[in-house]
Amino acid sequence: MLKTLVHTVFFCFLFVPLFAEDNWKKVTEKDEIRVFSRYMPGSKIKALKVECVLKAKASELVALLLDVEAATDWVYKTKSCKLLRKVSPSELYYYSEVSLPWPLEDRDFVAHLRVLQDKATKVVTVDGPVVAGMVQNKEGTVRVMSSKGMWVITPVNNGQIKLVYTLHVDPGGAIPAWAVNLFAAQGPLETFKNMKEQLKLSKYRNVSLPFILNG
């Protein structure tokens, strides 16, 4: 699930040195969802950052992100998503396929999702880099081998959380500029809009997780 072309859709995250707070340029903003991009040294693909404030608890959003097989309901262009291995309540591996418009080949990836929380600040980090192996390559689908992304969930006032999602991915193969631009602008907006609706579902509302302290 979770996590510019493929994980724009998901989703899946790297720590501060890669995603420094300088040189981000706004791509688009709608419904209080802000999308930024920036050039990355040595890469033709820009990094993405998405920001929004949600009326939700950290545990509710984490529960949604860990429910990887529900990604087809809300993550942009997700064709399939399957749990491969659950390491612990806060760590898992999953496989996902992403649909691309013809004549482009679909992409797929295996990601390692890990949830950590700073108990002092209550800031939650969900890291989801892609990993090699675990699922055999599929004919007609390009395997994504380089992707780093991260969700950072920070409690704010009045029962709200601030969400910052950062991502840099090499989708592999030949991708024209129009396809990259389409996913960079439209993918995050659609995904976050759908995410807001998913968080209203009863299976996520007021959920409690033993490894998450809500603000």
N, C-alpha and C positions, 0 to 999 in steps of 0.2 A: 504494500500500500504505500502507506505513507510513503510517503519522498521524493535544462533549460529546456531540454526537450522532453525527456522522459520523466524525471522527477519533478519537473514543473508540476506535473500531474500529481505527484505524490508528496505519498508520499514517504523522502526520505533524507541529512544534515552533516559539519567540521567546526572546530573551535575557533576562538577569536583571531589568531594570527591570519588565517585565510580570509575571514570576513571582517576586516577592519572597518571602522565606521566612516571612513573617508571615501570620496569619489563615487558615492551612490547617486544615480540620477533617476528621477521619477519617470516611470513608464506610463502609468495610468492610475486613476483613483476612481472608485465607484462604491457606493453603499458603505463608506467608511473603511474600505479595504484599499490599502496603498501598496503599489507594486513598484519596486526599484530594480535597476540593473547596474552593473559595473563591469569594466574590462578586467580580465584576470591575466597576469603575466604568463606568456607562453601558450595561451589558449585562444582559439577563434570563437569560442562560445562564452557569452557573458554569464556572470553569476547573477542570481536573482535574490531579492529580499522582499518578503511580503509582511506587512504589519497590519494589525487590527486589534480592537478591544472587544472582548466578548463578555456577555452577561452569563457567566458559567463559572464552575469551580475547576480548579486544576485537575482534580481526580476525574471529573466528567470528560474533559478533553483527552486525558491520558487513556481512559477506558475506550474512547472512540478510536484513538490511534492504534491501540493494541488489538482492537477487533478487526484484524487485517482483512478477513474475508468479506467484510461489509464495504470494503473500499470501492467495489463496483457500483455502489449506490451513490457515491458522492465525489470520488476523485476523478477529475477530468480525463476522459478517454481511456479509463481503465477497462480492459477487456476481460481480465480474470485476475484473481488474487487468492493465493492458497497458503495456509500456514504449513511450514515444513517441519519446524522443530521448536518446541517451547522449552527454553533452558530454565526459566524461573518465571514467577508472576510478572517480572519486570524486564524480561529479555527473551527474544525470539528471533527466528529466521523465517522469512516468507519469500514466495515467488510471485511475480506479477508480470502480466503482459499489457502492453499499451498499444492501442489502435492508432495508426497514422493514416492520413488520407492517401488514396491512390495517386500516383504509382509508387509511393514510398513503402518500404518494408516495415512491418510492425517491429516494435522493440520489446525485449523482456529483460528481466534482471532478478537476481537473488539479493536480498538485503538483510542486514543484521541490525535489528532494532533493540536499543537499550535505553532504559529510563533511569535517570539519576536525579536526586534532589538535594539541594543545599538546605539542611534542616534549620540553619540559622536564618537565612533569608527567605526560605520556602520557594526559591526559584527552581523550576523543573527544567531539565534538559533532556530532550529525546533525540538521540543520535541514531542515524540510519544509513551508514555507508553500504554500497554494494560490495558483494564478496564473490569470489570465483567458486565454481563447482556446485555440488549439491543437486543440480538439475541438468540433465543432458541438453545440449544445444538443439534447437528446433529448426528444421529446414524452413526457409522463407522468413525467418525472424532473426533480427540482429540482436546479439547479446550485449547489453551495456556493461562495460568492464571498469568504468571510472565514474564514480559519483560520490559526492560528499555533501551532506546536508544536515541541518539541525533545526529542531523546534525549541524555542526558549519561551517558557510560560512563566510570567511574573504576576503575582497577585497585586491588584490595585484596590481602590476604594469601592464601597457599595456592592460587594459581591461580584466584582468583575475581575477579569484577567487580561493582561496584555500579552499578545502572541506575536512573536517574531520568528519567521521561517526563512532560513537562508539555504541556498542550494547552488552547487556548481556541478555540472554533469557533462561528460562527453558522450553523446548519444551513439557514437560509432557510425561507420558507413558515411555515405554522401547525403548530406541534408541541405537543401537549398535555403537561402536566407528567408524566403517567404514563410517556410514551414517553422523555422526557429522563431520568427517574429510573431507568428500566429499563436504558438504555444506560450511564448513569453508574456504576451499581452492578455490573451484570453484564458489560458489555463489556470493561473492563480485566482483570477476573479471568479470563475465558475466553481473551482474547488472550494474556495472559502465561503462562497454563497451557499453552496450545498452543505458544507460543514456546519454552518449556523443552523440549518434546518435539522440536520441529524442530531445535534445536541439537544433538541427538543423532545426526542424520543424517550419513552419511559425507561428503556433499558440503560440509558446513560444518566438520566436525571437523578441527582442526589446519590449517585453511586459512591461507595466508600472503598478505597484501596488501602491495604495495610502499609504500603511503602510510600504513600503520598500524604503529606500534611497540607490541608487547605488553608489559605490565608484568611 
